[in-house]
Amino acid sequence: MALACPSCEVGAAEYVGMADDGRNEMRCTSCGHHWMHGARPVSPRAVVAKPVKTPTPRARAPRATTTPRSSAPRSAAAPAAAAAAPVVRRLPTLDDVPGEALQRLAALKAAWPRQRPRPDPYAADFRRLYELMFSRAGLPHAEPGQLKDFVTTDVLALSGNTSSFSREWRKLGDRDASQRFRDAIEYLLRGESGDDEQSPDDPPLPDRFTALVDQTSPHAMGGARESVLTHVLAVARPERFLPILTVDGGSGGEGKREIVASVLGVELPPVDRGRHTIGRVACGSNDLLVDALGAGFADLDDAAAFLLWAHAQA
């Protein structure tokens, strides 16, 4: 049973990540409220370190020498300086966004041109088709050609360079490749339990995402990495995930990291294999952007188009 939200009391809590003090950051998928779960430990930063006493050098008896000695202290006798601990940045939330950035965001929303190119007429049908296909009832019956087309098409969002996915597909063949891809999608969306809601017996969605990207899960498929998995989430969970498929935009500069920096004025921490895994940064940055955008968009496809436009204005 999901943890209840302290704001709306609906059992819709979702794990976001670990805060600096070791507590779990949670988010309500019903009302969007963020809170910290668990007892607050005593921070090591609250403990004042005792001053280190520098030993007084012992006097040495002078000795005769024909070569004058330098009066400068010997560097070998100096104590080695302790290396500074690396600064670990936590994943930012809406509370970290400067007020002036939110004011600028509101001004950009008001200035966003309403007369934009007409949307792809196939996009709505594409979304409905694959949203049903990725459902618990539909996924076992998804055809190999439809699954492969989902990755290689540019409808809604292009999954980037798909050569490794196509290479893996050819190596496995249609039957085995489609089964591996269905398995990866099922684990991403519903975990081992097969529940559409987060099960306490399954790792949180960001950690399942990471295991699939890093190929540490038995459900992983070669080539089905960050952009492919985010594309799946944007179609299967359209109320939560933007069709912006990567954290780092590369040479194009249109990833979530660049958009968060230019539009919201905050920085995402570097992706690592410890605390800030690819799944936690990908999901956390998505949620931050959605929280900051607020209302005023037809859907998150519309919101993503606005973000790309706002990023270009920076």
VEXGU-553908 format. One line per 2 residues: number of its first residue (from 1); their letters; for each residue x, y, z of N, C-alpha, C. Coordinates in steps of 0.001 Angstrom, whole numbers, plus 500000, padded with zeros to 6 digits. Layout:
BEGIN
NUM	A	X/Y/Z/X/Y/Z/X/Y/Z; ...
! end
This chain:
BEGIN
1	MA	500864/498795/500000/500000/500000/500000/500885/501235/500000; 500603/502215/499121/501423/503406/498991/501301/504295/500231
3	LA	502378/504996/500533/502407/505917/501662/501430/507063/501415; 500698/507469/502460/499719/508543/502322/500404/509897/502310
5	CP	499890/510812/501496/500415/512174/501418/499943/512954/502645; 500839/513683/503339/500411/514460/504506/499568/515670/504157
7	SC	499526/516038/502858/498744/517200/502461/497314/516816/502091; 497183/515866/501136/495841/515489/500680/495374/514156/501240
9	EV	496279/513458/501956/495971/512186/502620/495587/511079/501638; 495977/511234/500384/495759/510176/499402/496992/509284/499368
11	GA	496795/507989/499296/497929/507059/499270/498575/507048/497906; 499288/508119/497547/499878/508247/496210/501304/508760/496294
13	AE	502018/508365/497343/503384/508848/497515/504324/508132/496565; 505288/508901/496027/506291/508327/495134/507659/508808/495585
15	YV	508621/507889/495583/509980/508206/496000/510656/509079/494950; 511271/510213/495373/511962/511111/494465/513472/510941/494550
17	GM	513992/510858/495762/515436/510720/495950/515786/510896/497412; 517080/510898/497690/517551/511029/499059/518055/512440/499286
19	AD	517614/513057/500373/518037/514410/500712/519428/514385/501335; 519997/515597/501529/521337/515694/502096/521443/515037/503462
21	DG	520367/515107/504251/520453/514595/505620/520090/513110/505720; 519933/512440/504579/519686/511004/504603/518223/510613/504576
23	RN	517314/511587/504712/515897/511248/504649/515452/511055/503202; 514318/510400/503021/513774/510145/501694/512863/511294/501272
25	EM	513103/511833/500084/512227/512874/499549/511091/512195/498803; 509857/512557/499129/508672/511936/498543/507862/512997/497779
27	RC	507065/512512/496841/506193/513401/496069/504839/512717/495896; 503788/513483/496097/502437/512945/495917/502057/513067/494444
29	TS	501770/511954/493807/501373/511976/492401/499949/512477/492216; 499234/512666/493332/497861/513165/493244/497817/514686/493289
31	CG	498514/515282/494295/498444/516745/494432/499780/517433/494176; 500870/516669/494009/502164/517258/493713/502945/517713/494917
33	HH	502445/517487/496128/503136/517927/497340/504441/517160/497543; 505516/517870/497929/506804/517254/498256/507005/517271/499773
35	WM	507577/516245/500330/507928/516242/501751/509052/515257/502003; 509642/515371/503197/510717/514476/503608/510148/513397/504529
37	HG	510503/512171/504288/509982/511038/505054/511101/510437/505895; 510794/510172/507145/511770/509564/508040/512277/510562/509059
39	AR	512878/510032/510112/513401/510885/511183/514630/511637/510691; 514765/512860/511108/515906/513683/510718/517103/513319/511586
41	PV	518170/512797/510985/519333/512430/511801/520129/513660/512209; 521013/513476/513153/521897/514564/513558/522913/514783/512460
43	SP	522958/515974/511932/523868/516254/510833/525301/516335/511330; 526246/515712/510622/527640/515843/511021/528111/517276/510965
45	RA	527432/518108/510139/527850/519503/510054/527504/520290/511315; 526599/519723/512147/526226/520417/513378/527248/520207/514486
47	VV	528160/519300/514299/529174/519014/515309/530391/519870/515032; 530780/520670/516005/531928/521556/515837/533199/520756/516051
49	AK	534036/520775/515064/535294/520021/515184/536229/520692/516180; 536933/519866/516954/537897/520403/517911/539121/520918/517172
51	PV	539670/522048/517627/540856/522575/516951/542021/521607/517088; 542766/521499/516018/543928/520615/516020/545133/521384/516534
53	KT	545769/520863/517563/546947/521517/518125/548169/521193/517284; 548876/522239/516913/550100/522058/516136/551257/521857/517105
55	PT	551953/520733/517025/553032/520480/517974/554161/521490/517817; 554683/521948/518952/555799/522899/518950/557083/522155/518629
57	PR	557818/522570/517610/559050/521860/517276/560055/521921/518425; 560707/520800/518671/561703/520715/519751/562978/521418/519324
59	AR	563569/522115/520320/564820/522839/520046/565933/521844/519766; 566730/522131/518752/567834/521264/518395/569147/521971/518698
61	AP	570092/521247/519216/571399/521828/519549/572126/522206/518277; 572747/523371/518256/573486/523790/517056/574688/522888/516837
63	RA	575030/522682/515572/576223/521914/515265/577054/522677/514259; 578325/522422/514349/579254/523143/513474/579098/522650/512058
65	TT	579179/523574/511137/579098/523222/509718/579786/524294/508921; 580315/523908/507809/581018/524871/506954/580087/525489/505931
67	TP	578883/524874/505766/577932/525400/504780/576778/526075/505499; 576526/527346/505236/575405/528036/505917/574087/527336/505589
69	RS	573262/527133/506610/571951/526503/506438/570893/527567/506214; 569920/527255/505383/568827/528196/505141/567940/528256/506359
71	SA	567469/529438/506687/566557/529591/507831/565124/529250/507468; 564842/528969/506182/563466/528648/505766/563064/527304/506331
73	PR	561792/527141/506757/561356/525857/507311/561375/524781/506234; 561653/523564/506671/561696/522432/505758/560273/522028/505396
75	SA	559993/521904/504077/558644/521573/503648/558254/520179/504080; 559233/519283/504237/558918/517911/504623/558386/517837/506033
77	AA	558760/518839/506884/558315/518811/508274/556910/519366/508433; 556394/520060/507396/555064/520653/507510/554005/519573/507380
79	PA	552975/519613/508235/551921/518602/508139/551162/518730/506824; 550803/517592/506251/550068/517602/504982/548678/518180/505194
81	AA	548256/519042/504282/546928/519646/504384/545870/518605/504027; 544800/518580/504819/543722/517625/504561/542960/518040/503307
83	AA	542675/517053/502477/541930/517333/501245/540498/517714/501588; 539980/518750/500921/538612/519192/501181/537622/518160/500652
85	AP	536574/517924/501428/535548/516968/501004/534788/517541/499818; 534463/516712/498835/533712/517227/497672/532325/517699/498081
87	VV	531855/518756/497415/530534/519301/497690/529503/518474/496908; 528522/517934/497607/527475/517133/496969/526212/517967/496883
89	RR	525786/518283/495669/524566/519064/495489/523376/518119/495449; 522297/518525/496090/521098/517707/496028/520293/518091/494799
91	LP	519386/517235/494434/518530/517501/493282/517587/518654/493639; 517559/519725/492852/516728/520878/493220/515239/520586/493083
93	TL	514464/521293/493896/513003/521231/493822/512489/522641/493521; 511180/522779/493449/510593/524076/493143/510967/525123/494183
95	DD	511204/524711/495420/511600/525655/496469/512955/526289/496192; 513780/525676/495357/515117/526193/495063/515118/527173/493891
97	VP	514018/527282/493171/513968/528164/492005/513847/529607/492475; 514738/530511/492047/514657/531908/492479/513335/532556/492068
99	GE	512876/533473/492891/511624/534155/492606/511652/534889/491280; 512806/535504/490947/512878/536246/489691/512790/535311/488479
101	AL	513270/534059/488648/513154/533091/487552/511691/532698/487339; 510945/532558/488431/509523/532235/488308/508747/533397/487684
103	QR	509138/534630/488016/508490/535788/487413/508773/535845/485911; 510017/535540/485542/510367/535534/484121/509610/534409/483401
105	LA	509461/533262/484060/508722/532154/483463/507272/532561/483206; 506662/533255/484162/505288/533716/483977/505192/534705/482810
107	AL	506192/535566/482684/506192/536527/481572/506346/535815/480231; 507178/534767/480207/507355/534000/478974/506063/533273/478596
109	KA	505366/532739/479601/504092/532077/479314/503103/533059/478706; 503094/534295/479208/502180/535310/478672/502578/535743/477262
111	AW	503884/535694/476977/504376/536152/475677/504458/535042/474645; 504209/533807/475064/504332/532679/474133/503370/532868/472969
113	PR	503860/532864/471739/502962/533112/470596/501916/532020/470466; 500662/532438/470358/499576/531464/470255/499465/530872/468852
115	QR	499922/531627/467853/499821/531136/466479/501077/530335/466142; 501022/529077/466500/502144/528178/466249/501769/527219/465128
117	PR	502759/526536/464532/502432/525554/463488/501448/524517/464011; 500561/524084/463152/499568/523082/463544/500280/521806/463961
119	PD	499799/521147/465021/500456/519917/465465/500306/518805/464442; 501202/517860/464507/501147/516703/463623/499809/515994/463837
121	PY	498987/515865/462789/497668/515234/462986/497777/513769/463400; 498921/513142/463130/499095/511735/463483/499498/511572/464949
123	AA	499967/512668/465573/500521/512562/466924/499494/512065/467933; 498261/512589/467877/497236/512177/468844/496897/510697/468677
125	DF	496781/510239/467417/496489/508823/467178/497658/507949/467631; 498871/508431/467382/500078/507696/467795/500095/507524/469310
127	RR	499805/508617/470024/499823/508545/471489/498760/507580/472006; 497553/507679/471471/496481/506789/471938/496822/505326/471658
129	LY	497372/505055/470472/497725/503685/470103/498727/503098/471080; 499816/503837/471343/500883/503274/472174/500552/503347/473662
131	EL	499718/504283/474062/499289/504292/475460/498501/503021/475771; 497643/502614/474847/496914/501352/475011/497852/500153/474885
133	MF	498796/500241/473949/499706/499130/473728/500602/498882/474939; 500978/499933/475649/501864/499780/476796/501106/499481/478087
135	SR	499787/499384/478017/499016/499037/479202/499281/497585/479578; 498909/497232/480785/499146/495869/481264/498441/494840/480381
137	AG	497240/495182/479900/496497/494247/479060/497010/494240/477626; 497499/495377/477141/497874/495471/475744/499289/495036/475418
139	LP	500224/495208/476368/501629/494969/476070/501928/493541/475600; 501345/492492/476201/501668/491136/475726/501298/490897/474268
141	HA	500411/491725/473706/499941/491507/472341/500563/492488/471342; 501511/493312/471795/502147/494288/470905/502954/493570/469831
143	EP	502772/493964/468583/503452/493327/467464/504897/493834/467345; 505820/492984/466883/507212/493402/466742/507385/494667/465912
145	GQ	506697/494754/464784/506844/495930/463930/506398/497208/464616; 505323/497127/465387/504828/498312/466104/505812/498745/467179
147	LK	506405/497794/467871/507361/498133/468918/508617/498770/468341; 509106/498222/467245/510299/498797/466615/510012/500183/466058
149	DF	508826/500345/465438/508463/501656/464891/508371/502720/465977; 507955/502326/467179/507848/503298/468263/509190/503971/468536
151	VT	510269/503193/468486/511596/503729/468790/512145/504552/467629; 511909/504113/466411/512557/504748/465265/511754/505898/464655
153	TD	510473/506058/465021/509687/507152/464460/510019/508469/465145; 509714/509579/464465/509957/510902/465059/508669/511574/465499
155	VL	507583/510806/465621/506323/511363/466116/506449/511602/467619; 505946/512735/468097/506016/513187/469495/507429/513587/469875
157	AL	508379/512652/469801/509763/512961/470168/510657/511912/469535; 511761/512351/468980/512700/511416/468367/513597/510848/469454
159	SG	513773/509544/469427/514556/508882/470470/516057/509003/470275; 516499/509974/469492/517926/510187/469311/518523/509147/468369
161	NT	519808/508869/468556/520500/507881/467739/520033/506484/468132; 519331/505821/467235/518762/504504/467539/519553/503371/466891
163	SS	520784/503648/466471/521553/502619/465772/521851/501425/466667; 522156/501670/467952/522459/500541/468846/521204/499706/469103
165	FS	520041/500369/469192/518789/499629/469362/518502/498781/468118; 518667/499374/466945/518411/498635/465705/519392/497480/465538
167	RE	520640/497700/465937/521642/496639/465850/521283/495479/466767; 520828/495795/467992/520418/494751/468930/519183/494019/468413
169	WR	518280/494761/467806/517057/494142/467268/517406/493143/466166; 518301/493550/465263/518689/492646/464171/519391/491407/464712
171	KL	520217/491601/465729/520952/490468/466298/520006/489453/466935; 518981/489926/467629/518064/489027/468317/516981/488474/467396
173	GD	516626/489218/466366/515515/488816/465515/514202/489341/466071; 513191/489440/465210/511931/490063/465595/511306/489434/466836
175	RD	511246/488105/466890/510540/487458/467996/511220/487721/469331; 512540/487445/469405/513241/487614/470684/513407/489085/471044
177	AS	513661/489928/470047/513845/491351/470328/512562/491975/470863; 511428/491624/470263/510162/492190/470735/509846/491704/472140
179	QR	510198/490455/472452/509965/489955/473799/510851/490668/474812; 512115/490909/474454/513005/491627/475368/512527/493057/475587
181	FR	512069/493705/474520/511608/495082/474652/510323/495140/475470; 509406/494202/475240/508192/494153/476066/508537/493951/477533
183	DA	509520/493109/477805/509937/492834/479187/510510/494097/479836; 511332/494834/479089/511911/496079/479612/510824/497110/479904
185	IE	509854/497234/478992/508763/498199/479195/507926/497809/480409; 507598/496525/480529/506787/496058/481654/507486/496337/482980
187	YL	508786/496062/483054/509514/496302/484307/509599/497793/484602; 509838/498610/483586/509912/500057/483798/508601/500584/484362
189	LR	507478/500199/483768/506184/500784/484134/505572/500154/485378; 505775/498856/485567/505045/498162/486635/505907/497293/487537
191	GE	507207/497254/487327/508085/496496/488211/507827/495001/488143; 508396/494291/489108/508206/492841/489175/506772/492487/489566
193	SG	506135/493354/490339/504795/493058/490846/503733/493131/489761; 503998/493901/488699/503010/494073/487645/501913/495050/487993
195	DD	502079/495829/489088/501057/496791/489510/501286/498136/488834; 500186/498768/488407/500302/500104/487828/500675/501136/488885
197	EQ	500291/500910/490127/500712/501779/491225/502005/501231/491823; 502802/502124/492428/504064/501708/493024/503843/500683/494115
199	SP	504477/499540/493986/504392/498492/494999/505566/498632/495966; 505332/498459/497281/506441/498538/498227/507467/497436/498020
201	DD	507105/496403/497280/508040/495305/497032/508963/495583/495853; 508703/496642/495098/509505/496972/493919/510383/498186/494185
203	PP	511539/498283/493522/512306/499524/493583/511487/500668/492993; 511712/501904/493446/510998/503048/492864/511295/503174/491368
205	LP	510406/503847/490670/510556/504021/489231/511935/504561/488840; 512470/505616/489509/513792/506101/489092/514876/505033/489182
207	DR	514806/504156/490161/515823/503120/490298/515632/502009/489273; 514392/501713/488900/514159/500754/487817/514689/501327/486498
209	FT	514461/502610/486287/514965/503308/485102/516489/503174/485037; 517154/503434/486153/518617/503357/486193/519105/501947/485886
211	AL	518465/500942/486482/518891/499558/486264/518760/499156/484798; 517749/499667/484115/517577/499361/482696/518612/500099/481839
213	VD	518876/501356/482181/519864/502126/481418/521261/501541/481606; 521604/501209/482858/522942/500681/483156/523086/499203/482824
215	QT	522004/498585/482352/522025/497165/481969/522365/496254/483147; 521974/496652/484355/522192/495810/485534/520966/494998/485896
217	SP	519863/495215/485200/518636/494470/485438/518532/493326/484437; 518023/492171/484855/517804/491078/483901/516746/491424/482854
219	HA	516005/492511/483085/514964/492931/482144/515488/493912/481100; 516761/494293/481196/517312/495300/480297/517458/494750/478886
221	MG	517384/495668/477925/517618/495322/476518/518668/496263/475965; 519632/495716/475256/520652/496547/474646/520037/497572/473713
223	GA	520485/498819/473809/519968/499889/472960/518764/500602/473513; 518064/500004/474490/516902/500662/475109/517405/501440/476316
225	RE	517930/502605/476060/518565/503405/477105/517711/504623/477464; 518350/505687/477919/517647/506832/478504/516563/507408/477600
227	SV	516905/507742/476354/515918/508410/475497/514750/507489/475162; 515028/506201/474923/513958/505257/474596/513033/505078/475790
229	LT	513610/504912/476987/512790/504693/478177/511983/505937/478538; 512556/507121/478372/511808/508352/478642/510674/508517/477641
231	HV	510909/508110/476400/509855/508143/475381/508688/507248/475805; 509008/506060/476326/507963/505155/476819/507169/505831/477939
233	LA	507869/506451/478889/507193/507100/480014/506316/508259/479542; 506794/509026/478564/506022/510173/478085/504718/509742/477428
235	VA	504698/508534/476853/503476/508029/476222/502600/507301/477229; 503215/506472/478065/502437/505667/479013/501981/506467/480224
237	RP	502701/507529/480598/502346/508364/481747/502273/509825/481284; 501337/510146/480372/501323/511484/479761/500974/512598/480733
239	ER	500387/512242/481884/500046/513274/482862/501247/513689/483695; 502359/512951/483602/503524/513267/484421/504776/513586/483611
241	FL	505027/512879/482511/506327/512970/481849/506274/513783/480566; 507202/514741/480471/507379/515558/479281/508086/514756/478190
243	PI	507751/514991/476923/508500/514346/475838/509815/515071/475546; 510611/515285/476583/511987/515791/476464/512847/514652/476984
245	LT	513589/513990/476104/513989/512618/476357/515340/512424/477035; 516151/513461/477156/517465/513272/477780/517730/514354/478815
247	VD	518568/514022/479774/519010/515004/480769/519989/515972/480122; 520981/515437/479451/522000/516266/478806/521731/516327/477315
249	GG	521635/517551/476782/521245/517724/475399/522354/517555/474391; 523611/517363/474852/524718/517201/473921/524928/518455/473100
251	SG	525299/518267/471833/525597/519413/470976/524343/520249/470703; 523169/519604/470756/521933/520354/470522/521563/521268/471667
253	GE	521997/520927/472889/521750/521782/474039/520305/521920/474433; 519475/520903/474142/518050/520985/474472/517633/519851/475395
255	GK	518542/519446/476287/518199/518465/477306/517593/519145/478521; 517146/518336/479471/516518/518910/480668/517512/519725/481486
257	RE	518783/519333/481476/519769/520115/482233/519855/521539/481700; 519972/521680/480388/520099/523007/479796/518820/523824/479974
259	IV	517665/523175/479861/516391/523889/479996/516168/524333/481439; 516482/523470/482401/516354/523840/483814/517246/525044/484119
261	AS	518465/525053/483567/519393/526163/483835/518907/527465/483200; 518464/527402/481943/518110/528643/481250/516745/529182/481656
263	VL	515783/528279/481915/514418/528713/482206/514191/528925/483696; 514769/528048/484535/514522/528124/485978/515701/528688/486766
265	GV	516841/528798/486154/517980/529411/486826/518608/528568/487915; 518465/527249/487858/519115/526362/488818/519881/525290/488057
267	EL	520832/524662/488744/521662/523647/488109/521319/522264/488639; 521303/521301/487740/521155/519910/488142/522519/519349/488513
269	PP	522574/518456/489482/523861/517831/489815/524303/516900/488701; 525601/516651/488601/526073/515701/487585/525507/514310/487853
271	VD	525247/513580/486795/524789/512195/486927/525951/511338/487410; 525685/510495/488406/526713/509577/488885/526081/508218/489129
273	RG	526853/507293/489666/526356/505942/489917/526012/505730/491386; 526024/506816/492168/525718/506688/493582/524375/507303/493916
275	RH	524419/508568/494289/523212/509233/494745/522398/509815/493581; 523076/510472/492652/522394/511133/491541/522468/510253/490292
277	TI	521773/509145/490336/521771/508227/489202/520986/508821/488044; 521132/508221/486875/520449/508741/485697/518938/508727/485888
279	GR	518403/507688/486528/516960/507628/486743/516467/508715/487679; 517208/508968/488754/516778/509985/489719/516884/511389/489133
281	VA	517936/511655/488372/518065/512983/487768/517057/513164/486642; 516835/512110/485843/515871/512210/484741/514464/512452/485265
283	CG	514035/511668/486254/512676/511817/486790/512549/513089/487620; 513576/513391/488425/513520/514578/489271/513496/515868/488467
285	SN	514302/515948/487406/514307/517164/486586/512988/517313/485825; 512422/516198/485376/511111/516231/484733/510055/516784/485695
287	DL	510035/516269/486924/509035/516712/487896/509229/518180/488258; 510490/518624/488340/510762/520030/488639/510191/520933/487548
289	LV	510413/520577/486293/509904/521391/485191/508377/521411/485176; 507751/520258/485385/506289/520203/485379/505714/521023/486530
291	DA	506323/520913/487725/505857/521687/488879/505963/523188/488608; 507080/523600/487988/507294/525030/487748/506352/525575/486680
293	LG	506009/524758/485691/505158/525224/484596/503745/525544/485061; 503202/524697/485918/501847/524925/486393/500817/524723/485288
295	AG	499683/525396/485423/498573/525234/484488/498767/526125/483261; 497830/525989/482318/497853/526841/481137/498265/526148/479866
297	FA	498431/524817/479916/498826/524063/478735/497814/522969/478467; 497616/522666/477177/496656/521633/476811/497075/520282/477356
299	DL	498371/519989/477312/498932/518745/477823/500434/518952/477930; 501156/517896/478294/502602/518045/478474/503343/518091/477142
301	DD	502719/517658/476050/503319/517889/474737/503363/519383/474458; 502258/520060/474760/502167/521511/474612/503180/522196/475524
303	AA	503299/521696/476754/504245/522273/477713/505686/522101/477245; 506004/520954/476655/507366/520726/476157/507698/521684/475021
305	AF	506728/521929/474141/506949/522881/473052/507229/524273/473612; 506498/524657/474659/506751/525953/475295/508162/526002/475890
307	LL	508572/524944/476580/509893/524940/477211/511014/525091/476189; 510888/524418/475062/511906/524536/474023/511941/525971/473466
309	WA	510748/526576/473333/510688/527968/472889/511307/528900/473937; 510942/528689/475208/511477/529547/476281/512983/529396/476396
311	HA	513481/528186/476222/514932/527955/476266/515634/528717/475162; 515015/528793/473986/515619/529527/472868/515641/531027/473111
313	QA	514786/531536/474023/514759/532983/474309/515876/533403/475256; 516504/532432/475937/517516/532767/476953/518765/533338/476291
! end
